[in-house]
């Protein structure tokens, strides 16, 4: 005899219509759950996007505030013809006087002497004195933009290049902001200090990546005057800003500086292992660009040498001499960014060509002759 209760239970379990409704109901539940998950994900993504956008908006607001502060800085301007520079008057602001004493401009080099005079109440450490500068011409060709180093990390991020580009209306690649700059090396040196008169004479020197253009006007901007002090006990440095003011010098370049006669040289005959790409002489120096696998190997081996040993090895590998036995000194050296490419600047000048110049590489010597 079949148990009636059990029979009814089995009919409920195996009832197709009832089971179909349950299955459909469960599937709808899954769909609803998926929709909830997608909605949560969408909200989460929107929060992330909003957060990123808010950060970008905040950064843009901060940048605009900083740029407005930059525009509101104290600026003094002065104009001069280059023939008048020797007698140029100081331009004074914020207790500091500045002037440009001289300029030399060739295809490969820009050189300027700049003097400063400080009021009695201005504290200056002449040994570590420095400043930022920007040099460009009337066509907005950027010779160089240089920021003073703040060794104590007081300057978290330097916007100088960005601000000057924006102020001059220069379009640039934000991923490579230095692509517009025409020099591949630059530096400031202190030529003379007079503690009694509180004056410092400095020199700014730039070396062109390729060639500097023919410019009718040169603008020299001086800013962020300051110095650093080293605490010998704690071995820490502290930055001191002397002035936030800026000087802008506009200088007319005479024809004689643009009447450039750069001498192009070549080897009298080839040397194995080195390919000369550029060899020029101007009034300010010699530029040698070349390719060499052997020289690259020497540079790579330099990591295992001390500084003096490495420099001596480089000089023995390649050097420039003249007929009187003089060995010309390197002013700068580095790679060109191309495969096995190097660039060396030396202190040989056009006037030295009359002494007969020679390139020495490994055990080979070749005379340099004008093309």
C-alpha positions as CSV (number, residue, x, y, z in Angstrom):
1,X,0.0,0.0,0.0
2,X,1.4,3.3,-1.0
3,X,1.8,6.0,1.7
4,X,-0.5,8.8,0.7
5,X,1.7,11.6,2.2
6,X,4.8,10.2,0.5
7,X,2.9,10.1,-2.8
8,X,1.9,13.7,-2.6
9,X,5.4,14.7,-1.6
10,X,6.9,13.0,-4.7
11,X,4.3,14.6,-7.0
12,X,5.3,18.0,-5.7
13,X,9.0,17.3,-6.3
14,X,8.4,16.0,-9.8
15,X,5.8,18.5,-10.8
16,X,7.1,20.1,-14.0
17,X,5.1,23.3,-13.9
18,X,6.1,24.0,-10.3
19,X,9.8,23.3,-10.9
20,X,9.8,25.5,-14.0
21,X,8.5,28.5,-12.1
22,X,11.2,27.9,-9.3
23,X,14.0,27.7,-11.9
24,X,12.8,30.9,-13.6
25,X,12.5,32.6,-10.3
26,X,16.1,31.7,-9.4
27,X,17.4,32.9,-12.8
28,X,15.7,36.2,-12.3
29,X,17.4,36.4,-8.9
30,X,20.8,35.9,-10.5
31,X,20.1,38.5,-13.2
32,X,19.0,41.0,-10.5
33,X,22.2,40.2,-8.5
34,X,24.3,40.8,-11.7
35,X,22.6,44.1,-12.2
36,X,23.4,45.1,-8.7
37,X,27.1,44.1,-9.1
38,X,27.3,46.1,-12.3
39,X,25.6,49.1,-10.7
40,X,28.1,49.0,-7.8
41,X,31.0,48.7,-10.2
42,X,29.7,51.6,-12.3
43,X,29.4,53.7,-9.1
44,X,32.9,52.7,-8.0
45,X,34.4,53.5,-11.4
46,X,32.6,56.9,-11.4
47,X,34.1,57.6,-8.0
48,X,37.6,56.7,-9.3
49,X,37.1,58.9,-12.4
50,X,35.8,61.7,-10.3
51,X,38.8,61.3,-7.9
52,X,41.3,61.5,-10.8
53,X,39.5,64.4,-12.4
54,X,39.4,66.2,-9.0
55,X,43.2,65.6,-8.6
56,X,43.8,67.0,-12.1
57,X,41.5,70.0,-11.5
58,X,43.3,70.6,-8.2
59,X,46.7,70.4,-9.9
60,X,45.6,72.8,-12.6
61,X,44.3,75.2,-10.0
62,X,47.6,75.0,-8.1
63,X,49.6,75.5,-11.4
64,X,47.5,78.6,-12.3
65,X,48.0,80.0,-8.8
66,X,51.8,79.4,-9.0
67,X,51.9,80.9,-12.5
68,X,50.0,84.0,-11.3
69,X,52.5,84.4,-8.5
70,X,55.3,84.0,-11.0
71,X,53.8,86.8,-13.2
72,X,53.6,89.1,-10.2
73,X,57.3,88.9,-9.4
74,X,59.4,92.0,-9.4
75,X,61.0,92.5,-12.9
76,X,63.4,95.1,-14.1
77,X,64.2,95.5,-17.8
78,X,67.2,97.0,-19.5
79,X,68.2,97.5,-23.2
80,X,71.6,97.9,-24.7
81,X,73.6,97.6,-27.9
82,X,76.5,95.1,-27.6
83,X,79.1,97.9,-28.2
84,X,77.8,99.7,-25.2
85,X,77.9,96.7,-22.8
86,X,81.3,97.6,-21.3
87,X,79.8,100.9,-20.1
88,X,76.4,99.5,-19.2
89,X,74.9,100.9,-16.0
90,X,73.8,98.6,-13.2
91,X,70.1,97.9,-13.0
92,X,69.0,97.9,-9.3
93,X,66.1,96.4,-7.5
94,X,65.6,94.7,-4.1
95,X,69.0,95.9,-2.9
96,X,70.8,94.2,-5.8
97,X,72.3,95.7,-8.9
98,X,73.1,93.6,-12.0
99,X,74.5,94.2,-15.4
100,X,75.8,92.4,-18.5
101,X,79.5,93.1,-19.1
102,X,80.2,91.2,-22.3
103,X,78.9,88.7,-24.8
104,X,80.6,86.3,-27.2
105,X,78.4,84.4,-29.7
106,X,79.6,81.8,-32.3
107,X,77.9,78.9,-34.0
108,X,78.9,76.5,-31.2
109,X,79.2,78.8,-28.1
110,X,77.5,81.5,-26.2
111,X,79.4,83.3,-23.4
112,X,78.3,86.2,-21.2
113,X,79.9,87.9,-18.2
114,X,77.3,89.2,-15.7
115,X,78.1,91.4,-12.6
116,X,76.3,91.8,-9.4
117,X,76.6,94.4,-6.6
118,X,74.9,94.0,-3.3
119,X,73.8,96.5,-0.7
120,X,75.4,96.3,2.8
121,X,72.4,94.6,4.4
122,X,72.4,91.7,1.8
123,X,74.0,88.5,3.1
124,X,75.8,86.6,0.4
125,X,78.1,83.5,0.4
126,X,80.2,84.2,-2.7
127,X,81.5,80.6,-2.8
128,X,78.1,79.0,-3.4
129,X,76.4,82.0,-5.0
130,X,74.2,81.2,-8.0
131,X,71.1,82.1,-9.9
132,X,68.7,80.8,-12.5
133,X,68.7,82.2,-16.1
134,X,67.0,82.0,-19.4
135,X,68.5,83.0,-22.7
136,X,66.6,83.3,-26.0
137,X,66.3,85.5,-29.1
138,X,63.6,87.6,-30.8
139,X,62.3,84.5,-32.6
140,X,61.9,82.6,-29.3
141,X,64.8,80.3,-30.0
142,X,65.6,79.0,-26.5
143,X,69.4,78.9,-26.0
144,X,69.0,77.7,-22.4
145,X,66.8,77.8,-19.3
146,X,68.7,77.0,-16.2
147,X,67.3,76.7,-12.6
148,X,69.5,77.1,-9.5
149,X,69.9,73.9,-7.5
150,X,68.1,73.9,-4.2
151,X,70.2,71.2,-2.5
152,X,68.0,71.1,0.7
153,X,64.9,70.0,-1.4
154,X,63.1,73.2,-0.4
155,X,61.9,73.3,-4.0
156,X,59.7,70.2,-4.5
157,X,59.0,70.8,-8.2
158,X,60.5,73.3,-10.6
159,X,58.0,74.9,-13.0
160,X,60.5,77.5,-14.4
161,X,60.7,76.0,-17.9
162,X,56.9,75.6,-18.1
163,X,56.3,79.1,-16.9
164,X,58.7,80.7,-19.3
165,X,57.3,78.7,-22.3
166,X,53.8,79.8,-21.3
167,X,54.8,83.4,-20.9
168,X,56.5,83.5,-24.3
169,X,53.7,81.6,-26.0
170,X,55.9,78.7,-27.0
171,X,54.3,75.4,-27.9
172,X,56.2,72.4,-26.6
173,X,56.0,68.7,-26.0
174,X,55.2,68.2,-22.3
175,X,56.8,64.7,-22.4
176,X,60.1,66.3,-23.5
177,X,60.2,69.9,-22.3
178,X,63.9,70.3,-23.0
179,X,63.6,69.4,-26.7
180,X,63.3,73.2,-27.5
181,X,66.6,74.0,-25.8
182,X,69.5,74.6,-28.3
183,X,72.4,73.9,-25.9
184,X,73.5,70.5,-24.6
185,X,75.7,71.9,-21.8
186,X,75.7,75.0,-19.7
187,X,77.3,76.4,-16.5
188,X,77.9,79.3,-14.3
189,X,81.3,80.2,-12.8
190,X,82.4,83.0,-10.5
191,X,85.2,84.9,-12.1
192,X,85.9,87.6,-9.5
193,X,84.7,88.5,-6.0
194,X,85.4,91.8,-4.2
195,X,84.3,91.5,-0.5
196,X,84.9,95.2,0.2
197,X,82.7,96.4,-2.7
198,X,80.3,93.4,-2.3
199,X,80.5,92.6,-6.0
200,X,80.6,89.3,-7.8
201,X,81.4,88.8,-11.5
202,X,80.1,85.6,-13.0
203,X,80.3,83.9,-16.4
204,X,77.6,82.0,-18.2
205,X,78.7,79.6,-20.9
206,X,76.6,77.5,-23.2
207,X,77.6,75.0,-25.9
208,X,75.2,74.4,-28.8
209,X,73.9,70.9,-29.5
210,X,74.3,71.7,-33.2
211,X,74.5,75.5,-34.1
212,X,73.1,78.6,-32.5
213,X,71.0,80.7,-34.9
214,X,71.6,84.1,-36.4
215,X,69.9,86.3,-33.8
216,X,69.3,90.0,-34.0
217,X,68.3,90.3,-30.3
218,X,69.4,88.3,-27.3
219,X,67.3,88.3,-24.1
220,X,69.1,87.3,-20.8
221,X,66.8,86.8,-17.8
222,X,68.3,86.5,-14.3
223,X,66.2,85.2,-11.4
224,X,66.3,83.2,-8.1
225,X,69.5,84.6,-6.7
226,X,70.7,82.6,-3.7
227,X,73.3,80.4,-2.2
228,X,73.6,77.2,-0.1
229,X,75.3,76.5,3.2
230,X,76.7,73.2,4.4
231,X,76.6,72.2,8.0
232,X,79.8,70.1,8.4
233,X,78.6,68.5,11.6
234,X,75.2,67.2,10.4
235,X,76.3,67.0,6.7
236,X,73.2,68.8,5.7
237,X,72.6,71.7,3.4
238,X,70.3,74.7,3.6
239,X,69.2,76.9,0.8
240,X,69.1,80.7,1.2
241,X,67.2,82.9,-1.3
242,X,68.7,86.4,-1.7
243,X,66.0,87.7,-3.9
244,X,62.9,86.7,-5.8
245,X,63.2,89.6,-8.2
246,X,64.1,89.2,-11.9
247,X,66.2,91.1,-14.4
248,X,65.6,91.0,-18.1
249,X,68.3,92.4,-20.4
250,X,67.5,93.0,-24.1
251,X,70.6,93.2,-26.2
252,X,71.0,94.1,-29.9
253,X,73.4,91.8,-31.5
254,X,75.7,93.6,-34.0
255,X,76.4,92.2,-37.5
256,X,80.0,91.4,-36.6
257,X,78.9,88.7,-34.2
258,X,76.6,87.2,-36.8
259,X,79.2,87.3,-39.5
260,X,80.5,83.9,-38.5
261,X,83.2,82.1,-40.3
262,X,83.3,78.7,-38.7
263,X,86.2,76.5,-40.1
264,X,85.2,73.0,-41.0
265,X,88.1,70.5,-40.8
266,X,88.8,67.0,-42.0
267,X,91.5,64.3,-41.5
268,X,94.2,64.3,-44.1
269,X,93.4,60.5,-44.3
270,X,91.2,58.1,-42.4
271,X,92.0,56.5,-39.1
272,X,90.8,52.9,-38.5
273,X,88.2,52.6,-35.7
274,X,86.9,56.1,-35.8
275,X,84.3,57.9,-38.0
276,X,84.5,61.7,-37.9
277,X,81.0,63.2,-38.3
278,X,81.8,66.9,-37.4
279,X,85.0,68.7,-36.8
280,X,84.9,72.6,-36.6
281,X,86.9,75.5,-35.2
282,X,85.5,78.9,-34.1
283,X,86.9,81.8,-32.0
284,X,85.9,80.0,-28.9
285,X,86.7,76.3,-29.4
286,X,86.7,73.1,-31.3
287,X,83.8,70.7,-31.7
288,X,84.5,67.0,-32.5
289,X,81.7,64.6,-33.2
290,X,82.5,61.0,-34.0
291,X,81.5,57.4,-33.9
292,X,83.7,54.6,-32.5
293,X,83.1,51.1,-31.2
294,X,86.5,51.1,-29.4
295,X,85.8,54.4,-27.7
296,X,82.5,53.0,-26.5
297,X,84.2,50.0,-25.0
298,X,86.6,52.3,-23.2
299,X,83.7,54.3,-21.8
300,X,82.0,51.1,-20.7
301,X,85.2,49.9,-19.0
302,X,85.3,53.3,-17.1
303,X,83.0,52.0,-14.4
304,X,85.9,49.9,-13.0
305,X,88.4,52.8,-13.0
306,X,88.8,55.7,-10.6
307,X,88.2,59.2,-11.9
308,X,91.8,60.2,-12.7
309,X,92.6,56.8,-14.2
310,X,89.5,57.1,-16.5
311,X,90.3,60.6,-17.7
312,X,93.9,59.6,-18.4
313,X,92.7,56.6,-20.4
314,X,90.4,58.8,-22.5
315,X,93.1,61.4,-23.2
316,X,95.5,58.6,-24.2
317,X,92.9,57.1,-26.5
318,X,92.0,60.4,-28.3
319,X,93.5,63.8,-28.1
320,X,94.3,66.9,-30.2
321,X,97.8,68.4,-30.4
322,X,99.6,71.0,-32.4
323,X,103.0,71.3,-34.2
324,X,104.4,72.9,-31.0
325,X,103.6,69.9,-28.9
326,X,100.7,71.4,-27.0
327,X,97.9,69.0,-25.9
328,X,94.5,70.8,-26.0
329,X,92.2,70.4,-23.0
330,X,88.7,69.1,-23.1
331,X,86.0,71.6,-22.2
332,X,83.2,69.0,-22.2
333,X,82.4,65.6,-23.4
334,X,79.4,63.3,-23.7
335,X,77.4,61.1,-26.0
336,X,75.3,62.4,-28.9
337,X,72.3,60.1,-28.3
338,X,73.1,58.1,-31.4
339,X,74.6,54.6,-31.6
340,X,78.3,54.8,-30.6
341,X,78.2,58.6,-31.0
342,X,80.3,61.0,-29.0
343,X,80.9,64.8,-28.8
344,X,84.0,66.5,-27.4
345,X,84.6,70.2,-27.0
346,X,88.2,71.4,-26.8
347,X,90.0,74.7,-26.1
348,X,91.6,74.8,-29.6
349,X,90.6,77.9,-31.6
350,X,90.7,79.2,-35.2
351,X,94.0,81.0,-34.5
352,X,95.6,77.7,-33.6
353,X,95.2,76.3,-37.1
354,X,98.3,78.1,-38.1
355,X,100.3,75.9,-35.7
356,X,99.1,72.8,-37.5
357,X,96.6,70.7,-35.6
358,X,96.7,66.9,-35.3
359,X,94.1,64.3,-34.2
360,X,95.7,61.3,-32.3
361,X,93.7,58.1,-31.9
362,X,95.2,54.9,-30.6
363,X,98.6,54.9,-32.3
364,X,97.5,56.9,-35.4
365,X,98.2,60.6,-36.0
366,X,96.5,62.6,-38.7
367,X,96.8,66.3,-39.6
368,X,93.6,68.3,-39.5
369,X,93.1,70.4,-42.7
370,X,90.4,72.8,-43.8
371,X,87.8,71.5,-46.1
